[in-house]
Amino acid sequence: MSHAVFLHAAGDARVAPFNLREGVPGETLLDVAAVGLCGSDLHYYKDGGIGSAVIATPFVPGHEFSGWLTEDLPELGLTRGALVAVDPNQACGQCEHCRNGHPNLCPDVVFIGAPPHDGAMTERIWVPTSQIVAVPETFSPSDAVMLEPLGVAIHAVDLARPRLLERVALIGCGPIGLLILQVLRTAGVGEILACDPQPHRRELALKLGASKAGASVADIAEWTKGEGLPLVIEATNAPEGFRDAIRAARIGGRVVLVGIPDGDSYVIPAAEARRRGLNIKFSRRMGHVYPRAIELVALGKVDVEAVVSHRFPLAEGPAAFQRHAANEAGMVKSMIYPGGLPEDRR
């Protein structure tokens, strides 16, 4: 009998025995190597759901994960024991949105780790073989996990279409924000002005390439003499994130919203948005970006390990949720290891 982290309701995470279901044709069984605790996982924990995706019965979260193959996959050139990543987004491939190149917007998606579909915060999981992604042998389990959030960052920057040497405001320096920051640097932007209320995240943003990092959007207003910037990317979990992104943007600017607000609602000043005539884009998940994510990590263009601040065994999964929900100082990104921490496996 294996074990898993279950989310029962808002604020209720427990480790309990987990009955692994039988696989079906077209699936492969993985030994889970590592699982990232994502901001959306945290929303399920704090709010009991995200929009219409609510916790009706206990489910296992975890959509950012890597695992070891339990069998050979000759069609992918992989052998048993190989470390792989998994794209959790299984779009239908048939709807208008999929046909137009937007699988991240597919209304018929099966998404691993979003209720009612169990995720990878457990020891073994069956996954669609078509969703398995081969990674370089030099990658660690956490490197492979971080390809999924890095993919979210790449998709957000794709939507933003930054211009060469353009000044950018980054609202929020959590894991996604810090990955967006690094992708922006590779895209050749100019000055990046970041803000985040937590000092340790501001410090990390500066280390990873931010030109300046302040505690609030008021700092960006001061640095730009109230004019704002032509491009703003928001990556917070705050209902005020949209408002702050508007206030950081100059007249005629572009705003890309990536974060999911607590309570599933934004607080915005309508007049400020209208009077700026802003171009606003919402970002959701990603498209087909894994090859670029792998290359960015393999070439050292993006340091995904710098974003991982904490590591937990499966038994401490509920504590990881609690500590993130409490905004404990020093926490950025947590990795959960169902088979034991890396040092315990040596």
N, C-alpha and C positions, 0 to 999 in steps of 0.2 A: 504494500500500500504506500503510495507516494503522498506528499503533502503539498498544499498550495496556500497562497494568500487569497482569502475571499473578502470581497466588499459586500456587506449585508445591507448597509444603508449609510446615510451621511454620518461620518464620524465613527463608523463601525467596521474596522478591519480585523480579521482573525486568521490565524493559521489553523488549518484543519485537514484531516485526511481527504484525499482527492482520488476518485475513481477515474482512471484514464479510459476514455471511450475507445471503441474499436475504430481502426482506420478504415477508410474506404478507398476504392481504386482512384489513382491519381494523387494520393497523399504519401508523405514520407514521415517517418517517426524521427524526432530529434531528441537528444539529451540536451536540455537547456543549459547553456553555458553562463549566460548573464542576461539580466533584464534591466532596462532603465526605468526609473520612476519618472514618468512624464508629467507635464503640467496638466494634461487632460485627465490622467489617472487621479491627480490631486483634486481636480474639479469633481470627479465622481465621489471622492472621499468627502469633500467639504460640502457639496451641494446635493449629492444623491443622484446626479445626472447632469447631462449637458443638453439643453433643449429637449427634444422628444426622446432622446436616448437616456432613459432613466433605469435605475436599478429596481426591477420588479421582483427578482429573486436573487439570492447570492450568486455572484459571478467572480471569475478569476480575471483580474486586470493584467495588463502587460502587453503592449504592442511593439515596443522597441526591444528586440532580443536577438541573440545569436545562439547557435547550438551546434552540436557535433552530430554528424550523420550516423545513424545506426545501421546503414546499409550502403552498398555501392550505388552510385547514380551514373552509369556509363554515359547516358545521354548528355550529362553536364560535365563529363570528364572528371568526376569526383569519386573518391573512394571512402569507405567506411572510416569514421573518425575525423574526417575533414571538418574544419570550422566553417560555418556558413552564416550569412545574414538572411533575414526573411523580410520581404515586403508585405506588411500586414493588410494592404488594401487589395482585396480581390473584387475588382469591378466586373460588371456583367459582360462588358465588351460588345454589347449589342445595341444599347440605347443611343440616342442622338448625341448625348454628352460624351460618351466613350468614343463614338465614331469621329467626333470633332476634336479628339485629343485631350479631353478633360476627364480622365478616369477618376480623379480626385473628387469630382462632383457627381459621380454616378449615384442616382437615388436607390439603386438596387444592390449596392455594395455589401459584401460580407467583410467586415473589418475585425480582424483578430484582436481581442482584448477590449471590444466595446460591447456593452450589453445588447443582446443576450449571448454573445459569442465569447467563450472563455479565452483568456490570453495565456501568457507564458510565465506568470509568477508561480511556477510549479517545476517539477523535476523533468517531466517529459511532455512532449506535445506533438500531435499530428498536424502537419501543415500541408497545403497544396504544393505539390512538387514544382508547379509552375511559378510559385512565389519565392522559391529558394534562389539566393544570390551568392555566387561564388566570390570569395574574397582572397586577397594575396596571403600567402603562407606567413608573411611577417606580421599580419594583423593579430592583435590580442582579442579576446572575447569582447572587451569593452569597446575597442575600435570598431568592431563589426556592429555592435549595438548602436553606436553613435551615428552610423550611416543614415538611420531613419530620421532623427532630428536634424542632421545636416541636410538631408533631402528637403525637409520643410524650409530650412533657411535658403537653400538654393532656389526653390520655387518662389519664395517671397522676393528674392532679389531679381529673379526673372521678371516678375510682375512689375517691380519698381523701375526696371530699365535705367539704371544709373548711367549718367554721362561721365565721360572722362574728366577727372579732377573736380567733379561736382561736389559741393558741400552737402553733407547729409546729417540729419538729426536722427538719433536712435533713442527711442523711448522704451526703457526697460532693458536691463542687463542680466536677465536670467539665462538659462541654458540656450534657449532659442535666440535671444538677443545677442549673446556672445558669439554664437555661430554665424548669425547674420553679419555681425561686425567683421568677422574674418573673411567671409565671402565678399563683402563690400570691398575690403582691401585688395583682394585678388582681382576685382573688377576694375580697379584703377580709379576709384573715387578720390576726392581731395580730403579736406578736413572732415572728420566725423565727430560730432558733438553729441555725447551720450548723457543720459540721466537715469538715475535709479536711487531709491531712498536708502538702500543698504550699502554701507561703506565698503564691505568686502567685495561686493559686486562691482562697485565703481573702480576699486583698485585693480581688479582683474581686467576690467574693460580697458583701462589704461595700458596694462601690460600686453594686451592683445591687439593694440593698435588704435584705440580711441585717441583723438587729439586732446580732448578735455572731457571730464566726467563730473557732472554736478548732481546734487541731491534732488533737484526738481526741475520742471520745465522753466521755472523762473530764471534759472541759471542760463539756459539757452537763449531766453529773451534778452538777458543782460549781455551775453557774448555777441549777439547779433544786433545790438542796439534797437531791439524791438521789431526788426524787420522780418525775422524768421528765415527759414531755409527752403530751397526749392524742392527738396525731397525729404520726407519724414517716414520712417518705418517704426511702427509701434509693435512692441512684443511684451506686453504686460499681462497681468491677470486682474487688473483693476478696472472697475466700471468707469473710472476717470481717465483711462488710457486714451480713449478716442478724443476726449476733450483736450488732453495735453498734447496729443498729436496735432490737433487743429491749431492750438496756440503756438506750436513750434514751427508751423508752416508759414511761408510768405504768401502774399497775394499771387494767385495763379499757380500755386504749388501743387505737388503730388503727395498723397498720403496712402501708405499701404498698411492695412490693419492685419496683424498676424495673431495677436493674443486672443485668448478666450476670457472674457470678464467674469469674475465671481458673480453669481446670481443671474448669469445669462442676460445682463442688461447693461447698456451704456448710459452715461450721463454726459450730455453734450449741450453746449450753448449754440442754439440754431443760428443766431445772428452772426456769430463769429465765423461759422463755417460758410454761410451764404456770402458774407461780405468779402471773403477771400476768394470766392469762385474756385474752390478746390476740386481737383480730380482725385476721387477717393476710390480705392480698390481694396476688396476684402480677399484675404488669402486663406485657403483651406488645404491642409495636408500637402500633397505634392503630385507631380506627374511622373514621367519616366526619367528619373534623375539619378538612379543608383550608379551608373557608370561614371558620371561626373563626381559624385560624392566619393567614390572609391579612389579616383585619380587625385582629387584634392588632398585626401589623407595620405595616400601612398607617396605623393611628391612633397609632402611636408608643407603644403600651402595652408592647410587648416590643422590646428592642434586641438584635436577633440579631447585628448586626455587632460588638457588644461582646464576643461569645463567640469570634469568629474571631481567632486570634492569629498564624497563619502561612499563607503562600500559596506554592505550588510549581508550576512547570511540570510537565508529564507526565514528562519525563525524570528528574525528581528524586522521583518517587513512591516508589520503594523507600527512599530516604533518609528520607522523611516517616514511613514505617512504622517504620524503625529508631529514629528519634528519639523517636517516641511510645512504642514498646515499652521504651525505656530510661528513660522518665519524665524526659526532659530538662527542666530548669528553664525555666519560661516558656511551655511548650507547653500550649495548651488545646484549640483546634479548628483543624485544618488544612484548607485548601481547595486542590484541585488543578485546574489550568486546562489541559485538553488542547490548546487552541488558542493557548496562550501566556498569560503573566500579563496582567492588564488594562492595565497601562501599556505593555506591548509591542504591544498591538493598536491604540493610538491613531495 
